[in-house]
Amino acid sequence: MGTPAIPHPVHGVRRVTMTRGARRVLEAAERLFYERGIHAVGVDLIAAEAGVTKKTLYDRFGSKEQVVVEYLAGRDERWRAFLARYLDDHLDPARTTSRDRVLAVFDASRAWSAEYGSKGCSMVNAHAEISDPAHPAFPVIAGQKEWMLALFTRLAGDVDPDGADRLGRTLMLLHEGALVAHGLKVFPDPFAHARDQADELLPAS
């Protein structure tokens, strides 16, 4: 079987049209939110860093909460696109096994985190600050993790059809643990360690 298609991000989440001013706001917000945290960054700072007025920010987004939605949804979309490209570029359909496809997700996360994730997973970090399901960004956070679980479960089904749910959850836990350990810098190269553990779990294909 081929690598599962990368579906569109969470449906039902309201998005805004990106004008030039909105993009400037979002670029500033993305950097500030990831580096400093969501609650620590106010609209005054975002507007100042973007070189726009607060009125422009509110005209384009309506609220800080919507800026957070766009920040997280954008990160999610870029990760999904990155993963799809990585799997396409690094897996030869003629020679790739089901085990290879599972392990490649860990390799992709390692590559993404080295380039874009020095402070760990943006969704995990955001959830530490946003735990209220009523917050408009909550579905983006939860949806991204649900999607990762579904991806691992589908891939696990190619390796072990009868144990796909259990194996998918275990792979997800290894992956999430690596993300957290990377962000906290608990020990070197947690993705390689998680990949090795996943490799030991997977039956031969």
Residue pairs with C-beta under 8 A, 6 or more apart in sequence:
1 98
1 158
2 93
3 87
3 88
3 91
3 101
4 151
4 154
4 155
6 80
6 81
6 83
6 84
7 147
9 73
9 76
9 77
9 80
9 140
9 143
9 144
9 147
10 73
10 76
10 139
10 140
10 143
10 144
10 147
12 139
13 69
13 73
13 136
13 139
13 140
13 143
14 66
14 69
14 136
15 69
15 70
15 73
16 22
16 60
16 61
16 62
16 66
16 70
18 26
19 60
21 50
21 52
21 56
21 60
22 60
22 61
24 50
24 51
24 52
25 46
25 47
25 50
25 52
25 56
25 57
25 60
25 61
25 67
26 67
26 70
26 71
26 74
27 50
28 46
28 49
28 50
29 41
29 46
29 50
29 67
29 68
29 70
29 71
30 71
30 74
30 75
31 49
32 41
32 45
32 46
32 49
33 41
33 68
33 71
33 122
33 126
34 119
34 122
34 125
35 119
37 125
37 129
38 68
38 126
38 129
38 130
39 129
42 64
43 54
43 57
43 58
43 64
43 67
44 54
46 57
46 64
46 67
47 53
47 54
47 56
47 57
50 57
57 67
61 67
61 70
65 135
65 136
65 137
66 136
68 126
68 130
68 136
68 137
69 136
69 137
69 140
71 122
72 122
72 123
72 126
72 137
72 140
72 141
72 144
73 140
75 122
75 123
76 123
76 140
76 143
76 144
78 116
79 112
79 144
80 147
82 108
82 112
82 116
83 105
83 108
83 112
86 104
86 107
86 108
86 111
86 112
87 101
87 104
87 105
87 108
90 104
90 107
90 108
91 100
91 101
91 104
97 205
98 155
98 158
98 159
98 205
99 159
99 199
99 202
99 204
99 205
101 155
101 158
102 152
102 155
102 156
102 159
102 171
102 198
102 202
103 195
103 198
103 199
103 202
105 151
105 152
105 155
105 171
105 175
106 174
106 175
106 178
106 191
106 194
106 195
106 198
107 191
107 195
109 175
109 178
109 179
109 191
110 189
110 191
110 192
110 195
113 120
113 179
113 182
113 191
117 179
117 182
117 183
119 125
119 183
120 179
120 180
120 182
120 183
120 184
121 176
121 179
121 180
121 183
123 140
123 141
123 144
123 145
124 176
124 179
124 180
124 183
125 183
126 137
126 141
127 141
130 137
130 138
130 141
131 138
132 138
133 142
145 176
148 172
148 175
149 168
149 169
149 172
150 168
152 167
152 168
152 169
152 171
152 172
152 175
153 164
153 165
153 167
153 168
153 169
154 164
154 168
155 168
155 171
156 163
156 164
156 165
156 167
156 168
156 171
157 164
157 168
158 205
159 167
159 202
159 203
159 205
160 167
160 202
160 203
167 201
167 202
170 201
171 198
171 201
174 194
174 197
174 198
175 194
177 190
177 194
178 190
178 191
178 193
178 194
181 187
181 190
182 190
182 191
187 193
